[in-house]
Structure formats: C-alpha cells, structure tokens
C-alpha cells in the first residue's frame, strides 16, 4: 500500500528548462492529491506518468502565479476530456473569481463539470479535508500574501487478523470485521478470546507536510512534529539571508533547522531561486544541520515507507 510523492516542479518564480515551478502529486494507495499547480504542470504530468483523471482534490498554497498558473489549463483539459467527476479546490480567498474570469464565457455560470472551491483560513491550523484514506490540515505560513501549508495524515487501518486463528477458532466470516476493529471473540462455550490474541496491530499511519512559501517560523514546529516526510522551501542560501527576509522566503539552513526541531523523518528542499544554477550548495547547507535531507529535482519520486 504505497504512499509516495512525485515532484513535478521544484523551482521558484522563473521556470527553467529543467526546473518547472511548484507542483507535486501525493499518491496514497492510488488516490492522487495535487499540491500547487505551477505553469507547465500538465506537461510534467504527461512526462512523469501521472494520471490526471485520478485527481479529485487540488490544494493551492497561495495566490502567487508560480503556484497556480497551471490551473486554468488543467481545468480546460478536464473539460475537453469530458470530465464528469467533481473537483474540489482548496486555497486562500480569491482564487475562485480569478479562475472563473478566465474559464467561463460571458453569461456562463458553471464549469462543464462540478468544481467546488473551498476557502482556507490561512491564520488557523485546522482540518480542511478528509476522505477514507487521509486527513488534511492547514499550516499557517508567513509570506507576502496569505499562505497555507498542508499536513497530510494517513488514517489508521484496521487491525490484521491472524489467518491461523480463523481456522483455530472457526471464526464465522460475519464476525471478522468486528474483530478487526478491536472486538473480542466469544466462543459458543462462553470462553472469551481477547482481541490481541487474534490480531496484529496495523502499521503506523504515514504523514507528509508541505511548507512553501514561507519565512522561517518556529510556530509550525508543533504542527508538524514527528512528520515522516517534510517538504520545506529553501529558496536561498544562508549567505543570501537578507534576500530571504525581504522576500519572505527561507534559506536551506532554516529549512533544515525546522526539520530538526520537528523531529522529521526526512526533509526534501526545493523552490530554489533561479540564481542558483547548481543546487549542491543548498543541499549541503541543509545536510550540515539535518543530514537526512534530499535535494528535490523535477521528476523525483519519494516513497514514504511504513515506520519501523
């Protein structure tokens, strides 16, 4: 049961031939969740084998163009492909009128398929979406415009029944669902077999946090504590800290400091400034503080295994 991230774009404001602007797809058991949708997202989906028709939720962190300029084109393609399934889009206030102005002809009131816009309160950490697999929480970030990160938490699975116990105790099929949910087994003799003797605990749920764009803020640390995989923007090197402060971005060292404080399993950095033609220095800077750091590249796939 896979849980993995595909990086479609890892650059900042200016697209580069090998580094598109921000977009990611999180795959949780073959359910796909799109996170930001920078220019060229559709091209990257095609190049990296992402099945766009399986995306039913899109999460936009903020309304700077390098994080949502790919959305009108994606919605247009859905319409041309005769999409019928509803699409939920989560973003700070203001996205719906901009997209509607681009997408809807004069006098039209609806998209060619159901599109539901949900406004995020970027000042609060709260549950914004859940389905049978995950819960998604907002993470208040500090940027030049209202901005939210996202914490994706996998839901806990049912306990695993030990196959041999089904035969040993002649467990009726209809009782198995309750046992997997924690019920004990009462035998016809009246003997009670405790649940822990019948089942094994499920693997621990996995988690992923997306934090881009933001100035360094320790306020997010308790919100992402213990996350298995953390993406944190690292637009600048520490030697360019003044640029980070002026533009409300983070350095690689600051991203690593957040990962260390949060006890993250792994850190992946990205949203690199186009001034850096080689990102090795950014990765090295982060690794000097948080060794388990990955430097993002377009097309990279990062698996999140079950915790040991």
C-alpha positions as CSV (number, residue, x, y, z in Angstrom):
1,X,0.0,0.0,0.0
2,X,2.1,2.9,-1.4
3,X,2.4,6.4,-0.1
4,X,4.7,8.4,-2.3
5,X,5.3,11.9,-3.6
6,X,6.0,12.9,-7.2
7,X,7.8,16.3,-7.7
8,X,6.5,17.9,-10.9
9,X,8.2,21.3,-10.4
10,X,10.9,22.3,-7.9
11,X,11.8,25.9,-8.9
12,X,10.5,29.3,-7.8
13,X,9.1,32.2,-9.7
14,X,11.1,31.8,-13.0
15,X,10.6,28.5,-14.8
16,X,13.8,26.8,-16.1
17,X,14.0,24.1,-18.7
18,X,14.9,21.5,-16.1
19,X,13.1,23.1,-13.2
20,X,9.5,24.0,-13.5
21,X,7.5,26.0,-10.9
22,X,5.9,24.3,-7.9
23,X,3.6,21.3,-8.3
24,X,3.5,18.0,-6.5
25,X,1.3,14.9,-6.5
26,X,0.9,12.8,-3.4
27,X,-0.2,9.2,-4.1
28,X,-1.9,7.5,-1.2
29,X,-3.0,4.0,-2.1
30,X,-3.6,5.1,-5.7
31,X,-5.7,8.2,-4.7
32,X,-3.9,11.3,-6.1
33,X,-3.8,14.7,-4.5
34,X,-2.4,17.7,-6.4
35,X,-0.4,20.2,-4.3
36,X,0.1,23.6,-6.1
37,X,-0.2,23.8,-9.9
38,X,2.5,26.0,-11.4
39,X,3.0,26.7,-15.0
40,X,3.6,23.6,-17.1
41,X,2.1,21.2,-14.5
42,X,0.2,19.3,-17.2
43,X,3.4,18.8,-19.2
44,X,5.1,17.3,-16.2
45,X,2.1,15.0,-15.5
46,X,2.4,13.6,-19.0
47,X,6.2,13.3,-18.8
48,X,6.1,11.5,-15.4
49,X,3.1,9.3,-16.0
50,X,0.7,11.0,-13.6
51,X,-2.9,10.1,-14.4
52,X,-4.6,13.5,-14.1
53,X,-8.1,12.0,-14.3
54,X,-7.5,10.4,-10.9
55,X,-7.0,13.8,-9.2
56,X,-10.2,14.9,-7.3
57,X,-8.6,17.3,-4.9
58,X,-6.3,20.2,-5.5
59,X,-4.5,22.2,-2.7
60,X,-3.2,25.6,-3.6
61,X,-0.9,27.2,-1.0
62,X,-1.2,30.8,-2.0
63,X,-2.0,33.1,-4.9
64,X,1.3,33.9,-6.4
65,X,1.3,32.8,-10.0
66,X,4.1,30.3,-9.8
67,X,1.8,28.2,-7.6
68,X,-1.4,28.3,-9.6
69,X,-0.8,29.5,-13.2
70,X,-1.1,25.9,-14.4
71,X,-4.6,25.5,-13.0
72,X,-6.7,27.2,-15.8
73,X,-5.0,24.9,-18.4
74,X,-5.6,21.8,-16.3
75,X,-9.3,22.7,-15.9
76,X,-9.6,23.3,-19.6
77,X,-8.2,19.9,-20.3
78,X,-10.6,18.3,-17.9
79,X,-13.4,19.9,-19.8
80,X,-12.1,18.9,-23.2
81,X,-11.8,15.3,-21.9
82,X,-15.5,15.4,-20.8
83,X,-14.8,15.1,-17.1
84,X,-17.8,14.3,-15.0
85,X,-16.4,13.8,-11.6
86,X,-16.5,16.7,-9.1
87,X,-13.2,18.5,-8.4
88,X,-12.5,20.1,-5.0
89,X,-10.1,23.0,-4.9
90,X,-8.7,24.3,-1.6
91,X,-7.0,27.7,-1.5
92,X,-6.8,31.1,0.3
93,X,-9.6,33.5,-0.6
94,X,-9.6,35.0,-4.1
95,X,-8.9,32.1,-6.3
96,X,-12.4,31.3,-7.5
97,X,-13.1,34.7,-9.1
98,X,-9.8,34.7,-10.9
99,X,-10.3,31.2,-12.3
100,X,-13.9,31.9,-13.2
101,X,-13.0,35.0,-15.1
102,X,-10.5,33.0,-17.2
103,X,-12.6,29.9,-17.6
104,X,-16.2,30.9,-18.0
105,X,-17.5,32.7,-21.2
106,X,-19.7,35.8,-20.7
107,X,-23.1,34.8,-19.2
108,X,-22.0,31.3,-18.2
109,X,-22.4,30.4,-14.5
110,X,-21.0,26.9,-14.3
111,X,-17.9,24.9,-15.3
112,X,-18.5,21.9,-17.7
113,X,-18.1,19.6,-14.7
114,X,-18.6,20.2,-10.9
115,X,-15.9,22.4,-9.4
116,X,-16.1,23.2,-5.7
117,X,-13.9,25.9,-4.3
118,X,-13.1,25.8,-0.6
119,X,-11.5,28.8,1.2
120,X,-8.8,28.2,3.7
121,X,-8.3,30.4,6.7
122,X,-4.6,30.9,6.5
123,X,-4.3,32.0,10.1
124,X,-5.5,28.7,11.6
125,X,-4.3,25.2,11.8
126,X,-7.4,23.1,11.2
127,X,-8.9,20.1,9.4
128,X,-9.8,21.2,5.9
129,X,-10.5,17.8,4.1
130,X,-10.8,14.1,4.8
131,X,-11.8,11.0,3.0
132,X,-11.5,7.3,3.7
133,X,-7.7,7.4,3.5
134,X,-6.4,10.7,4.8
135,X,-7.0,13.9,6.8
136,X,-5.5,17.2,5.5
137,X,-4.8,20.1,7.9
138,X,-3.8,23.6,7.1
139,X,-0.5,25.0,8.3
140,X,-0.3,28.8,8.7
141,X,2.8,30.2,7.0
142,X,4.4,33.6,6.8
143,X,4.6,35.1,3.4
144,X,3.9,38.3,1.5
145,X,0.3,37.1,0.8
146,X,-2.0,34.8,2.8
147,X,-0.3,31.3,2.6
148,X,-1.1,27.9,3.9
149,X,1.0,24.7,4.0
150,X,-0.7,21.3,4.2
151,X,-0.3,18.3,6.5
152,X,-1.4,15.0,5.0
153,X,-2.0,12.3,7.7
154,X,-2.9,8.8,6.7
155,X,-5.8,7.3,8.7
156,X,-5.1,4.3,10.9
157,X,-6.0,1.0,9.3
158,X,-8.0,-1.9,10.9
159,X,-6.1,-4.5,12.9
160,X,-4.8,-7.5,11.0
161,X,-6.5,-10.8,11.9
162,X,-4.1,-13.7,12.1
163,X,-5.2,-16.2,9.4
164,X,-4.4,-19.3,11.6
165,X,-6.8,-18.0,14.2
166,X,-9.8,-18.1,11.9
167,X,-9.4,-21.8,11.5
168,X,-8.3,-22.5,15.1
169,X,-11.5,-20.9,16.5
170,X,-13.8,-21.5,13.5
171,X,-14.5,-17.8,13.4
172,X,-17.6,-17.0,11.3
173,X,-17.0,-14.7,8.4
174,X,-19.5,-12.2,9.7
175,X,-17.5,-11.7,12.9
176,X,-14.2,-10.8,11.2
177,X,-15.0,-7.1,10.6
178,X,-15.7,-6.5,14.3
179,X,-12.6,-8.4,15.4
180,X,-10.5,-6.3,13.0
181,X,-12.0,-3.2,14.7
182,X,-10.9,-4.5,18.1
183,X,-13.7,-6.7,19.4
184,X,-13.0,-9.8,21.4
185,X,-14.3,-13.2,20.3
186,X,-16.9,-15.1,22.4
187,X,-16.9,-18.8,21.7
188,X,-20.1,-20.9,21.8
189,X,-18.8,-22.3,25.2
190,X,-18.8,-18.8,26.6
191,X,-14.9,-18.5,26.6
192,X,-13.6,-15.1,25.6
193,X,-10.6,-14.9,23.3
194,X,-9.1,-11.4,23.7
195,X,-8.5,-9.4,20.6
196,X,-4.8,-9.2,21.0
197,X,-4.6,-13.0,20.7
198,X,-6.4,-12.9,17.4
199,X,-4.9,-9.9,15.6
200,X,-1.8,-7.9,14.9
201,X,-1.6,-4.1,15.1
202,X,-1.7,-2.3,11.8
203,X,1.3,-0.4,10.6
204,X,1.6,3.1,11.9
205,X,0.0,5.8,9.7
206,X,2.3,7.8,7.5
207,X,2.4,11.6,7.1
208,X,3.6,14.3,4.8
209,X,3.9,18.1,5.3
210,X,4.2,20.7,2.6
211,X,5.6,24.1,3.6
212,X,6.0,26.6,0.8
213,X,6.4,29.6,0.6
214,X,7.3,30.9,4.0
215,X,9.7,33.0,6.1
216,X,11.3,31.0,8.8
217,X,8.8,30.4,11.6
218,X,9.1,28.1,14.6
219,X,5.4,28.3,15.1
220,X,4.9,25.5,12.6
221,X,7.1,23.0,14.5
222,X,4.5,21.7,16.9
223,X,2.0,21.3,14.0
224,X,4.3,19.0,12.0
225,X,6.0,17.2,14.9
226,X,7.2,13.8,14.0
227,X,6.2,14.0,10.4
228,X,7.6,11.2,8.2
229,X,8.4,13.5,5.2
230,X,8.7,17.3,5.2
231,X,8.9,19.5,2.2
232,X,10.2,22.9,3.2
233,X,11.1,25.6,0.7
234,X,14.8,26.6,0.6
235,X,14.8,29.5,-1.9
236,X,18.2,30.9,-0.8
237,X,21.5,30.1,0.8
238,X,22.2,31.4,4.2
239,X,24.7,33.8,2.7
240,X,21.7,35.4,1.0
241,X,19.6,35.7,4.2
242,X,18.8,39.3,3.6
243,X,17.1,38.4,0.3
244,X,15.1,35.7,2.2
245,X,14.0,38.3,4.7
246,X,13.0,40.8,2.1
247,X,11.0,38.4,0.0
248,X,9.6,36.4,3.0
249,X,11.3,33.1,2.0
250,X,13.6,30.7,3.8
251,X,17.2,29.6,3.5
252,X,18.3,26.0,3.2
253,X,19.8,26.2,6.7
254,X,16.5,27.5,8.1
255,X,14.5,24.7,6.4
256,X,16.9,22.2,8.0
257,X,16.5,23.8,11.4
258,X,12.8,23.4,11.2
259,X,13.1,19.7,10.2
260,X,15.5,19.1,13.1
261,X,13.2,20.8,15.6
262,X,10.2,18.9,14.4
263,X,11.9,15.6,14.5
264,X,11.0,14.9,10.9
265,X,11.9,11.6,9.4
266,X,13.2,13.1,6.1
267,X,13.5,16.6,4.7
268,X,13.2,17.5,1.0
269,X,14.1,21.1,0.0
270,X,13.0,22.9,-3.1
271,X,11.6,26.2,-4.5
272,X,15.1,27.1,-5.5
273,X,15.9,30.6,-6.7
274,X,16.9,30.7,-10.4
275,X,20.1,32.4,-9.3
276,X,21.5,29.0,-8.3
277,X,22.3,27.0,-11.5
278,X,23.7,24.2,-9.3
279,X,21.8,23.3,-6.1
280,X,24.5,21.3,-4.5
281,X,25.4,24.1,-2.1
282,X,21.8,24.4,-0.9
283,X,21.6,20.7,-0.2
284,X,25.0,20.7,1.5
285,X,23.9,23.6,3.7
286,X,20.8,21.8,4.8
287,X,22.6,18.5,5.3
288,X,25.1,20.2,7.7
289,X,22.2,20.7,10.1
290,X,19.8,17.9,9.2
291,X,21.7,15.1,7.5
292,X,18.6,13.2,6.2
293,X,17.9,15.9,3.6
294,X,17.1,15.3,0.0
295,X,17.6,17.9,-2.8
296,X,14.5,17.9,-4.9
297,X,14.6,17.5,-8.7
298,X,11.7,17.6,-11.2
299,X,10.5,14.0,-11.7
300,X,11.8,12.7,-8.4
301,X,9.6,10.1,-6.6
302,X,10.0,9.8,-2.9
303,X,8.5,6.8,-1.2
304,X,7.3,7.1,2.4
305,X,7.6,3.6,3.9
306,X,5.7,2.4,7.0
307,X,7.6,3.5,10.1
308,X,9.6,0.7,11.7
